[in-house]
């Protein structure tokens, strides 16, 4: 090389490093004007063009350079960079491999190759290459990041965490390393350490909007909603169009029940990217909270077309259609959902499954898969001191210590617990409500603690610090649940009761309170919990429930003055096509009969009217009731003649409401818990003759009682007599049975015995 060429090369490289691309180009062109085949001139001009965005010309020059000197790795490495910029990843991989064939120790080529394999989902190859890079150059931070990404995707989480710690040990200010480390710490449950790591990252890079967004997510999960909103707002001040921050802000507002603001945040994200799946899904969730089921359905159907494999989307669509009593393609949706769930390709919310699947085994499979999809479960085993001379401390956990069916059932239980043997603590993770039921429960518990702003692990740790012996989950997988409290083992003994009418599918719930009709021992294998069999009915009741004394008029409710009035005030989503078909047979057979149903949305009226026409029944024979105050709601039952239950999801609290008000129920016995609740109640109140075993029996019994007023009157008289002479509403007696069960669970625990089925004899 002449002195002139050497000087030109030195000057050109200096300009290139300083970003003076025009000056660099001139230097390298002068070299090539002297020697068009000069390797260094071709390579560096190609690199200059790559920096200038002239990728086609850059590739041409680098390919020519590599053909001139096949013993140099740099042209192939630089070609790999260009192909990566063009998203031509397979070509990039080939060029990096060529560079490594020339120089197996080329650390940048190894690092970039590993990164590409990760991007393409080829994580085993990414791990192999990153391991090679680490063996060659263990102090190169980027190689540890790539290793961590691969390990994380291969579900080797703890090894990934170690790799990220090594990254920031080598380079404490490594942006990706800190961000991924914080994310990993959060995923492993080290939430406070994760927050500290985000703060460290933001100290180095105060304009990192992703760090603010991810920090907001941790704060959200810790129930620190105001702090989460501030973090999202910080992210959006730096990057107003950041989709994840907008959608996550909506989620936090939704949790705070600021639904309109949540919709505004989702819509802001969707204005930027109309098909953003997360914002669409979350907007649908908020619309459900607002009971805008039709609007939510439209969003979920759109999502299903965009992403047919999205988890739980099929179940949500089916559930929303059932809320609307829209049964179009019902059998198709049923089969599609069940096939996907059994094949492990989809999940279904256990609560949704209760109104769709009657099989206890089906519901168990669905619950187990749901739990597996939601969280990494672990069980903290610990032994408390011998409590032979101490009270048993019972913790009741719920978001529903307010005007809610669970509270209506259990309020007197809390009041009647034997304080010589038990101490009773309420853990409320719902908003405080200024209503009589909330106040009554606050007074009934020995301690009432609002833990709404605490995380699940914080609540579990608080429970342990307080020495809770038995934790009662009153919510399960239902709305606003906090099942993570129990996955963190809040108490030595954990029991599912009332709120979740089925198996939890989770190994951290030890027992489920039932009875021999609700869950026969022959069905025990379909429940992950051990059974507590109470002698009469699983359901506790409150004898203090007031029924309005107002003289109600049928005319005021749109009811005929004469004729048979069947009713069902179960939620609309519990009505299946088969159930409604049975009801149409009943109406068709019983002259001057009407059916009185609850109306949650106007669409229900429209859709059920269409179903009536299909069945040849005048839609005017369906009369719809609005929701009213509790006392009037109970009094309203006295205007009806017979309650027709739904299956596979019976009335629970609704069924006992009807019986408490003096209205007989007929039910069809199902296979699972949710389909056997009414049968349990009827057996306990001495009316087993109202339990049927088939659709045919159900229809024929309803028809017979509709045509035989004297027979129906006799049943009503029997119900009135049995109300206080049978066990169902004998709350003090049932409290004793429940307390005996609690003592047996603790006895097993203190004797180091694993949970087993428990039967309480009368």
C-alpha positions in Angstrom: 0.0 0.0 0.0 1.4 3.4 -0.9 1.9 6.1 1.8 -1.0 8.0 0.2 -3.4 5.1 0.5 -2.3 4.5 4.0 -2.9 8.1 5.0 -6.3 8.1 3.2 -7.3 5.0 5.0 -6.3 6.4 8.4 -8.1 9.6 7.7 -11.2 7.9 6.4 -11.5 5.6 9.4 -11.1 8.6 11.7 -14.0 10.4 9.9 -16.1 7.3 10.1 -15.6 7.0 13.8 -16.5 10.6 14.3 -19.7 10.2 12.2 -18.4 12.5 9.4 -19.7 10.1 6.7 -19.3 12.4 3.7 -15.6 13.0 4.5 -15.1 9.3 5.1 -16.7 8.5 1.8 -14.4 10.9 -0.1 -11.3 9.3 1.5 -12.3 5.7 0.7 -13.4 6.7 -2.9 -9.9 8.1 -3.4 -8.4 4.8 -2.4 -10.6 2.9 -4.8 -9.8 5.4 -7.6 -6.2 4.3 -7.2 -7.0 0.6 -6.7 -10.6 -0.6 -7.4 -9.8 -3.9 -5.7 -8.4 -2.5 -2.5 -9.8 -4.7 0.3 -9.8 -2.1 3.0 -11.2 0.6 0.7 -14.1 -1.6 -0.3 -14.8 -2.8 3.2 -14.7 0.7 4.8 -16.7 2.3 2.0 -19.3 -0.4 2.4 -19.4 0.3 6.1 -19.8 4.0 5.5 -22.7 3.4 3.1 -24.3 1.1 5.6 -24.2 4.0 8.2 -25.6 6.3 5.6 -28.5 4.0 4.9 -27.3 3.1 1.4 -27.7 -0.6 2.1 -27.8 -2.0 -1.4 -24.5 -0.3 -2.3 -23.0 -1.3 1.0 -23.8 -5.0 0.4 -22.3 -4.8 -3.1 -19.0 -3.4 -1.8 -18.8 -5.8 1.2 -19.5 -8.8 -1.0 -16.7 -7.7 -3.4 -14.4 -7.3 -0.4 -15.1 -10.8 0.9 -14.5 -12.3 -2.5 -11.1 -10.5 -2.7 -9.9 -11.7 0.8 -11.7 -14.8 2.1 -9.5 -14.9 5.2 -11.1 -11.8 6.7 -14.1 -12.0 8.9 -15.1 -8.4 9.0 -16.9 -8.2 5.6 -19.1 -11.1 6.6 -19.8 -9.6 10.0 -20.7 -6.3 8.5 -23.0 -8.0 5.9 -24.7 -9.7 8.9 -25.3 -6.3 10.4 -26.9 -5.1 7.2 -29.1 -8.1 6.7 -30.2 -7.7 10.3 -31.2 -4.1 9.6 -33.2 -5.3 6.6 -34.9 -7.9 8.8 -33.4 -10.6 6.5 -32.4 -12.7 9.5 -31.6 -16.0 7.8 -29.1 -14.3 5.5 -27.7 -12.4 8.5 -27.2 -15.8 10.3 -25.3 -17.2 7.3 -23.0 -14.2 7.2 -22.3 -14.4 10.9 -21.5 -18.1 10.5 -19.1 -17.3 7.7 -17.4 -14.7 9.8 -17.0 -17.3 12.6 -15.6 -19.9 10.2 -12.8 -17.4 9.5 -12.5 -16.2 13.1 -14.2 -18.5 15.7 -13.3 -16.1 18.4 -15.1 -13.1 16.8 -17.1 -12.1 20.0 -19.4 -9.6 18.2 -20.4 -12.1 15.6 -21.1 -14.7 18.3 -23.1 -12.1 20.3 -25.2 -11.0 17.3 -25.7 -14.6 16.2 -27.1 -15.5 19.6 -29.3 -12.5 19.6 -30.8 -13.4 16.2 -31.5 -17.0 17.3 -33.4 -15.6 20.3 -35.4 -13.2 18.0 -36.3 -16.2 15.8 -37.3 -18.4 18.8 -34.4 -20.7 18.3 -33.5 -20.5 21.9 -31.5 -23.8 22.2 -29.2 -22.5 19.5 -29.0 -19.1 21.1 -28.0 -20.7 24.4 -25.3 -22.8 22.7 -23.8 -19.8 20.9 -24.0 -17.5 24.0 -22.2 -20.2 26.0 -19.4 -20.3 23.5 -19.1 -16.5 23.6 -19.0 -16.6 27.5 -16.3 -19.3 27.4 -14.2 -17.0 25.1 -14.9 -13.7 26.8 -16.7 -14.0 30.1 -16.5 -10.3 30.9 -18.5 -9.2 27.8 -21.9 -8.2 29.3 -23.9 -8.6 26.1 -23.2 -12.3 25.9 -24.7 -12.8 29.4 -27.9 -10.9 28.4 -28.3 -13.2 25.4 -27.8 -16.2 27.6 -30.4 -14.9 30.0 -33.0 -14.3 27.3 -32.5 -17.9 26.0 -32.7 -19.4 29.5 -35.8 -17.5 30.3 -37.6 -18.7 27.1 -36.5 -22.3 27.9 -38.2 -21.9 31.3 -34.9 -22.0 33.2 -35.8 -18.9 35.2 -33.4 -19.1 38.1 -30.4 -19.6 35.7 -31.6 -16.6 33.7 -31.8 -14.5 36.8 -28.2 -15.5 37.6 -27.0 -14.5 34.1 -28.7 -11.1 34.5 -27.0 -10.6 37.8 -23.7 -11.4 36.1 -24.5 -8.8 33.4 -24.9 -5.9 35.8 -22.0 -7.1 37.9 -19.8 -6.7 34.7 -21.5 -3.5 33.6 -23.6 -1.9 36.4 -25.3 0.6 34.0 -26.2 -2.0 31.3 -29.7 -0.8 30.3 -31.1 -4.1 28.9 -29.5 -6.0 31.8 -31.1 -3.8 34.4 -34.5 -3.9 32.8 -34.5 -7.6 32.3 -33.2 -8.2 35.8 -36.0 -6.1 37.3 -38.5 -8.0 35.2 -37.1 -11.3 36.3 -37.0 -10.3 40.0 -40.6 -9.4 39.8 -41.5 -12.7 38.1 -39.7 -14.6 40.9 -41.7 -12.7 43.6 -38.9 -10.3 44.7 -41.1 -7.3 44.0 -39.3 -4.8 46.3 -35.9 -5.7 44.8 -37.5 -5.4 41.3 -38.6 -1.8 42.2 -35.2 -0.9 43.4 -33.7 -2.2 40.2 -36.1 -0.1 38.1 -35.1 2.9 40.2 -31.4 2.2 39.6 -32.0 1.9 35.9 -33.9 5.2 35.9 -31.1 6.8 37.8 -28.8 6.0 34.9 -31.4 6.5 32.2 -34.1 8.9 33.4 -35.8 8.9 30.0 -36.3 5.2 29.8 -40.1 5.0 29.4 -40.2 1.2 29.3 -38.7 1.1 32.8 -41.4 3.5 34.1 -44.0 1.3 32.4 -42.7 -2.0 33.9 -42.3 -0.4 37.3 -46.0 0.7 37.1 -46.9 -3.0 36.4 -45.1 -4.1 39.5 -46.8 -1.4 41.6 -50.2 -2.4 40.1 -49.7 -6.0 41.1 -48.7 -4.8 44.6 -52.1 -3.0 44.7 -50.3 0.4 44.9 -52.6 1.9 42.3 -51.9 5.6 42.8 -48.1 4.9 42.5 -48.7 2.8 39.5 -50.6 5.6 37.8 -47.8 8.0 38.5 -45.3 5.6 36.9 -47.4 5.1 33.8 -47.9 8.9 33.5 -44.1 9.3 33.7 -43.7 6.8 30.9 -46.4 8.6 28.8 -44.8 12.0 29.4 -41.6 10.6 27.7 -43.4 8.6 25.0 -47.1 9.6 24.7 -47.8 6.9 22.1 -46.4 4.0 24.2 -49.1 1.4 23.8 -48.3 -0.7 26.8 -48.3 2.2 29.2 -51.7 3.4 27.9 -53.2 -0.1 28.2 -51.7 -0.8 31.6 -52.9 2.6 32.8 -56.3 1.5 31.8 -56.0 -1.7 33.7 -55.1 0.2 36.9 -58.0 2.6 36.5 -60.2 -0.4 35.9 -59.1 -2.0 39.2 -59.8 1.4 40.9 -63.3 1.2 39.4 -62.7 4.3 37.4 -64.2 2.7 34.4 -64.8 5.6 32.1 -61.2 6.8 32.6 -60.0 3.2 31.9 -62.0 3.2 28.6 -60.4 6.6 27.7 -56.9 5.1 28.2 -57.7 2.0 26.1 -59.2 4.1 23.3 -56.1 6.3 23.3 -54.0 3.2 22.6 -56.5 1.9 20.0 -56.4 5.3 18.2 -52.7 4.7 17.7 -53.0 1.0 16.9 -56.6 -0.1 16.3 -55.7 -3.8 16.4 -53.7 -3.7 19.6 -54.8 -7.0 21.2 -54.1 -6.1 24.9 -56.0 -2.9 24.8 -58.9 -4.6 23.0 -59.1 -7.4 25.6 -58.8 -5.0 28.5 -61.4 -2.7 27.1 -63.7 -5.7 26.8 -63.1 -6.5 30.4 -64.1 -3.0 31.5 -67.2 -3.1 29.3 -68.2 -6.2 31.2 -67.9 -4.4 34.5 -70.3 -1.8 33.1 -72.6 -4.6 32.0 -72.2 -3.5 28.3 -72.2 -7.1 27.3 -73.1 -6.5 23.6 -70.3 -4.1 23.2 -67.8 -6.4 24.9 -69.0 -9.3 22.8 -68.2 -7.4 19.6 -64.7 -6.7 20.8 -64.0 -10.3 21.8 -65.4 -11.7 18.5 -63.0 -9.3 16.7 -60.1 -10.5 18.9 -60.9 -14.1 18.2 -60.7 -13.4 14.5 -57.3 -11.7 15.0 -55.9 -14.2 17.4 -57.9 -17.5 17.4 -55.4 -19.0 19.9 -55.8 -16.2 22.6 -56.4 -17.9 25.9 -59.9 -17.9 27.4 -61.3 -15.9 24.4 -63.7 -18.7 23.3 -65.0 -19.1 26.9 -65.5 -15.3 27.2 -67.4 -15.1 23.9 -69.7 -18.0 25.0 -70.2 -16.5 28.5 -71.1 -13.1 27.0 -73.6 -14.7 24.6 -75.2 -16.5 27.5 -75.5 -13.2 29.4 -77.4 -11.9 26.4 -79.3 -15.2 26.0 -77.9 -15.3 22.5 -77.6 -19.0 21.7 -76.6 -18.9 18.1 -74.3 -21.8 17.3 -74.4 -22.8 20.9 -73.5 -26.5 20.3 -70.6 -25.5 18.0 -69.1 -23.1 20.6 -69.6 -25.8 23.3 -67.7 -28.5 21.3 -65.0 -26.1 20.1 -64.3 -24.9 23.7 -64.3 -28.3 25.2 -62.0 -29.8 22.5 -59.6 -26.9 22.9 -59.5 -27.2 26.7 -59.1 -31.0 26.8 -56.3 -30.8 24.2 -54.5 -28.2 26.4 -54.7 -25.6 23.6 -57.0 -23.2 25.5 -58.1 -22.4 29.0 -61.5 -21.5 30.4 -62.4 -19.6 33.5 -63.7 -22.1 36.1 -66.6 -19.8 36.9 -67.6 -19.7 33.2 -67.4 -23.5 33.0 -70.1 -23.9 35.7 -72.9 -22.6 33.4 -71.6 -24.6 30.3 -70.3 -28.0 31.5 -72.3 -30.3 33.8 -69.5 -32.9 34.3 -67.6 -32.6 37.5 -64.6 -34.2 35.8 -64.8 -31.6 33.0 -64.8 -28.8 35.6 -61.9 -30.3 37.4 -59.8 -30.5 34.2 -60.7 -26.9 33.4 -59.9 -25.6 36.9 -56.5 -27.4 37.1 -55.5 -25.9 33.7 -56.7 -22.5 34.7 -54.5 -22.5 37.9 -51.5 -23.8 35.9 -51.9 -21.0 33.4 -52.2 -18.3 36.0 -49.4 -18.7 38.5 -46.4 -20.8 39.6 -47.9 -22.5 42.6 -46.0 -23.3 45.7 -46.9 -24.4 49.2 -45.1 -23.2 52.3 -45.3 -25.9 54.9 -45.0 -24.7 58.5 -46.0 -26.0 61.9 -47.5 -23.8 64.5 -47.2 -24.4 68.2 -49.6 -26.9 69.8 -52.9 -25.1 70.2 -54.6 -27.5 72.6 -55.2 -24.7 75.2 -55.8 -21.9 72.7 -58.7 -20.7 70.5 -58.7 -21.7 66.9 -58.1 -18.5 64.8 -60.3 -18.5 61.7 -59.7 -16.0 58.9 -62.5 -15.4 56.4 -61.2 -13.8 53.1 -63.5 -12.0 50.7 -64.1 -8.9 48.5 -67.8 -9.3 49.2 -68.4 -8.2 52.8 -71.3 -6.0 51.6 -74.7 -6.5 50.0 -73.7 -9.7 48.3 -75.2 -13.2 48.2 -72.2 -14.7 50.1 -72.6 -12.2 52.9 -76.4 -12.6 53.0 -75.8 -16.3 53.6 -73.0 -16.2 56.2 -73.6 -13.1 58.3 -75.2 -15.0 61.2 -72.5 -17.7 61.0 -69.9 -15.0 62.0 -72.1 -13.8 64.8 -72.8 -17.2 66.2 -69.3 -18.6 66.3 -68.4 -19.9 69.8 -66.0 -17.3 71.1 -64.8 -19.7 73.8 -63.3 -21.9 71.1 -62.8 -19.7 68.1 -61.5 -16.2 67.3 -62.9 -14.9 64.0 -61.1 -12.4 61.7 -62.4 -10.9 58.5 -59.9 -10.0 55.7 -61.6 -7.7 53.3 -60.0 -7.0 49.9 -63.0 -5.2 48.5 -63.8 -1.5 48.8 -65.4 -0.4 52.1 -69.1 0.0 51.6 -71.3 2.2 53.7 -74.2 -0.2 53.9 -75.9 -2.2 56.7 -74.5 -5.5 55.8 -70.9 -4.2 55.7 -71.5 -2.6 59.1 -73.1 -5.8 60.5 -70.1 -7.9 59.5 -67.6 -5.3 60.8 -69.3 -5.7 64.2 -69.6 -9.4 64.0 -65.9 -10.2 63.4 -63.5 -10.1 66.3 -61.3 -8.2 64.0 -62.1 -6.7 60.6 -59.1 -5.8 58.5 -59.2 -4.1 55.1 -56.3 -5.5 53.1 -57.5 -4.1 49.7 -54.2 -2.2 49.2 -51.9 -5.1 50.1 -50.5 -7.7 47.7 -51.4 -11.3 48.0 -48.1 -12.3 49.6 -48.4 -9.4 52.0 -51.8 -10.6 53.1 -50.5 -14.2 53.4 -47.6 -13.0 55.5 -49.9 -10.8 57.7 -52.2 -13.9 58.2 -49.2 -15.9 59.4 -48.0 -13.2 61.7 -51.5 -13.1 63.2 -51.5 -16.8 63.7 -54.4 -17.7 61.5 -55.0 -21.4 61.8 -57.8 -21.9 59.2 -58.1 -19.7 56.2 -61.6 -19.7 54.5 -61.6 -18.7 50.9 -65.1 -17.2 50.2 -64.3 -16.2 46.7 -62.4 -18.9 44.8 -61.9 -18.1 41.1 -64.9 -15.7 41.0 -64.9 -11.9 40.4 -62.2 -9.9 42.3 -60.7 -13.0 43.7 -57.3 -13.0 45.3 -56.5 -16.7 45.2 -52.8 -15.9 45.3 -53.2 -15.3 49.1 -53.8 -19.1 49.5 -51.1 -20.1 47.0 -48.7 -18.3 49.4 -50.2 -20.5 52.2 -51.9 -17.9 54.5 -52.8 -20.6 57.0 -51.9 -24.2 57.9 -55.4 -25.3 56.9 -57.1 -23.7 53.9 -60.8 -24.3 53.0 -63.0 -23.3 50.1 -66.5 -22.3 51.1 -69.7 -20.9 49.5 -68.3 -18.4 46.9 -66.9 -20.8 44.4 -69.4 -23.6 43.5 -66.8 -26.2 42.3 -63.3 -27.4 42.7 -60.5 -24.9 42.8 -58.2 -27.3 40.9 -55.4 -26.1 43.2 -53.3 -28.1 45.6 -53.1 -25.2 48.1 -56.8 -25.5 49.0 -57.0 -28.4 51.4 -60.8 -28.9 51.9 -64.1 -28.0 50.4 -67.3 -27.8 52.5 -70.0 -29.9 51.0 -72.6 -32.5 51.9 -73.4 -36.0 50.6 -75.8 -34.7 48.0 -73.7 -31.8 46.8 -70.6 -33.9 46.3 -71.2 -37.6 46.7 -68.2 -39.6 47.8 -68.3 -41.3 44.5 -67.5 -38.0 42.9 -64.6 -37.1 45.3 -61.9 -37.9 42.6 -63.3 -35.0 40.6 -62.2 -32.5 43.3 -58.7 -31.6 44.2 -59.8 -30.8 47.7 -60.7 -33.2 50.4 -64.4 -33.2 51.2 -65.9 -32.0 54.5 -69.4 -33.5 54.5 -71.8 -31.6 56.7 -74.8 -33.8 57.7 -77.6 -31.9 56.0 -76.7 -29.1 53.6 -73.4 -27.4 52.8 -75.2 -24.0 52.8 -75.3 -21.8 55.9 -78.2 -19.3 56.1 -79.2 -16.2 57.9 -82.4 -16.3 59.9 -82.4 -12.5 60.3 -83.0 -11.7 56.6 -85.9 -9.3 56.5 -88.7 -9.6 54.0 -90.6 -6.5 53.1 -94.1 -6.4 54.6 -95.5 -4.2 51.8 -98.6 -5.5 50.2 -97.3 -6.1 46.7 -99.6 -6.0 43.7 -99.2 -8.4 40.8 -100.3 -5.6 38.4 -97.4 -3.4 39.5 -95.0 -6.1 38.3 -96.8 -6.8 35.0 -98.1 -10.1 36.2 -101.6 -11.5 35.5 -104.1 -11.6 38.4 -104.9 -15.2 37.7 -103.2 -18.2 36.2 -99.9 -20.0 37.0 -96.8 -17.9 37.6 -93.6 -19.8 37.1 -90.5 -17.8 37.9 -86.7 -18.0 37.8 -84.6 -15.1 39.2 -81.3 -16.8 38.5 -78.8 -14.8 36.5 -79.5 -14.8 32.8 -76.2 -16.5 31.9 -77.4 -19.6 33.8 -80.2 -20.1 31.2 -79.1 -22.6 28.6 -81.0 -23.5 25.4 -82.0 -26.9 26.9 -83.4 -25.2 30.0 -85.4 -22.7 28.0 -86.7 -25.4 25.7 -88.0 -27.2 28.9 -89.7 -24.1 30.0 -91.4 -23.7 26.7 -92.8 -27.2 26.9 -94.1 -26.3 30.4 -95.8 -23.1 29.2 -97.2 -24.9 26.1 -98.9 -27.5 28.3 -100.2 -25.3 31.2 -102.9 -22.9 30.1 -102.8 -19.3 31.4 -99.3 -19.8 32.7 -96.5 -17.2 32.4 -92.8 -17.3 33.2 -91.3 -14.5 35.2 -87.5 -13.9 34.6 -84.8 -11.5 35.6 -83.8 -8.9 33.0 -80.2 -7.7 33.1 -80.1 -6.2 29.6 -82.6 -5.2 26.9 -81.0 -7.7 24.6 -82.3 -10.5 26.8 -85.9 -9.5 26.2 -85.3 -9.4 22.4 -83.4 -12.7 22.3 -85.8 -14.6 24.5 -88.8 -13.3 22.6 -87.3 -14.7 19.4 -86.8 -18.0 21.1 -90.5 -18.0 22.2 -91.6 -17.5 18.6 -89.4 -20.4 17.5 -91.0 -22.6 20.2 -94.5 -21.5 19.2 -95.2 -19.7 22.5 -96.5 -16.1 22.7 -93.5 -13.9 23.8 -96.0 -12.0 26.0 -96.0 -14.9 28.3 -92.5 -14.1 29.4 -92.5 -11.3 31.9 -89.3 -9.6 32.9 -88.4 -8.3 36.4 -85.9 -5.5 37.2 -83.5 -5.7 40.1 -84.9 -4.1 43.3 -83.9 -3.8 47.0 -83.2 -7.0 48.9 -86.3 -6.8 51.1 -88.7 -6.2 48.2 -86.9 -8.8 46.1 -87.6 -11.4 48.7 -91.2 -10.2 49.1 -91.7 -10.4 45.4 -91.3 -14.2 45.4 -94.7 -14.4 47.2 -96.4 -13.3 43.9 -95.1 -16.4 42.1 -96.3 -20.0 42.4 -93.3 -22.1 41.5 -89.5 -21.5 41.0 -88.0 -23.3 38.0 -84.3 -23.9 38.6 -81.5 -23.9 36.0 -79.0 -26.6 35.3 -76.0 -27.2 35.0 -75.7 -24.0 37.2 -78.4 -24.0 39.9 -79.5 -21.1 42.0 -77.4 -21.1 45.2 -78.3 -18.1 47.4 -81.2 -17.4 44.9 -82.6 -20.8 45.6 -82.5 -20.4 49.4 -84.0 -16.9 48.9 -87.0 -18.4 47.2 -87.4 -21.1 50.0 -87.0 -18.5 52.7 -89.8 -16.4 51.1 -92.0 -19.5 50.9 -91.7 -20.4 47.2 -91.2 -24.0 46.3 -88.4 -24.9 43.8 -88.1 -27.7 41.3 -84.6 -28.6 40.1 -82.9 -31.2 37.9 -80.0 -33.0 39.6 -76.7 -32.3 37.8 -73.4 -34.0 38.1 -71.2 -31.3 39.5 -71.4 -29.1 42.6 -73.0 -26.1 40.8 -75.7 -28.4 39.4 -76.6 -30.0 42.8 -76.9 -27.0 45.1 -80.7 -26.8 44.9 -81.1 -30.5 45.5 -79.0 -30.1 48.7 -81.3 -27.3 49.9 -84.5 -29.2 49.1 -83.3 -32.4 50.9 -82.3 -30.3 53.9 -85.7 -28.6 54.1 -87.6 -31.9 53.7 -88.8 -31.5 50.1 -86.8 -34.2 48.2 -89.8 -34.8 46.0 -89.0 -31.6 44.1 -85.7 -32.9 42.9 -85.8 -34.6 39.5 -83.3 -36.7 37.7 -84.0 -35.9 34.0 -85.3 -33.2 31.8 -88.5 -35.3 31.2 -89.1 -35.6 35.0 -88.4 -31.9 35.5 -90.9 -30.9 32.8 -93.6 -33.3 33.8 -93.4 -32.2 37.5 -93.6 -28.5 36.6 -96.6 -29.2 34.3 -98.3 -31.3 37.0 -97.9 -28.7 39.7 -99.1 -26.1 37.2 -102.3 -28.0 36.5 -103.0 -29.2 40.0 -103.3 -26.1 42.3 -104.2 -28.3 45.4 -101.1 -30.3 45.0 -99.0 -27.2 44.8 -100.8 -25.7 47.7 -100.0 -28.8 49.8 -96.3 -28.4 48.9 -96.4 -24.7 49.9 -98.0 -25.6 53.3 -95.3 -28.3 53.8 -92.6 -25.7 53.0 -94.0 -23.2 55.5 -94.1 -25.9 58.2 -90.6 -27.2 57.4 -89.0 -23.7 57.3 -88.2 -23.7 61.0 -88.5 -27.4 61.8 -85.9 -28.8 59.4 -82.1 -28.1 59.3 -81.8 -25.8 56.4 -82.6 -22.6 58.3 -81.5 -23.9 61.7 -78.5 -21.7 61.7 -77.3 -22.4 65.3 -77.3 -26.2 64.5 -75.4 -25.7 61.2 -72.9 -23.5 62.9 -72.1 -26.3 65.3 -71.5 -28.7 62.4 -69.2 -26.3 60.7 -67.3 -25.7 63.9 -66.9 -29.4 64.5 -65.5 -29.7 61.0 -63.0 -26.9 61.6 -61.9 -28.6 64.8 -61.3 -31.9 63.0 -59.2 -30.2 60.3 -57.0 -28.7 63.0 -56.8 -31.9 64.9 -55.4 -33.6 61.8 -53.0 -30.8 61.2 -51.7 -30.8 64.7 -51.2 -34.5 64.6 -49.1 -34.1 61.5 -51.8 -35.9 59.4 -52.3 -34.9 55.8 -55.8 -33.6 54.9 -58.4 -36.3 54.4 -62.2 -36.5 53.9 -64.1 -35.5 57.0 -67.7 -36.5 57.8 -69.7 -34.7 60.5 -72.5 -36.8 61.8 -75.8 -35.2 63.0 
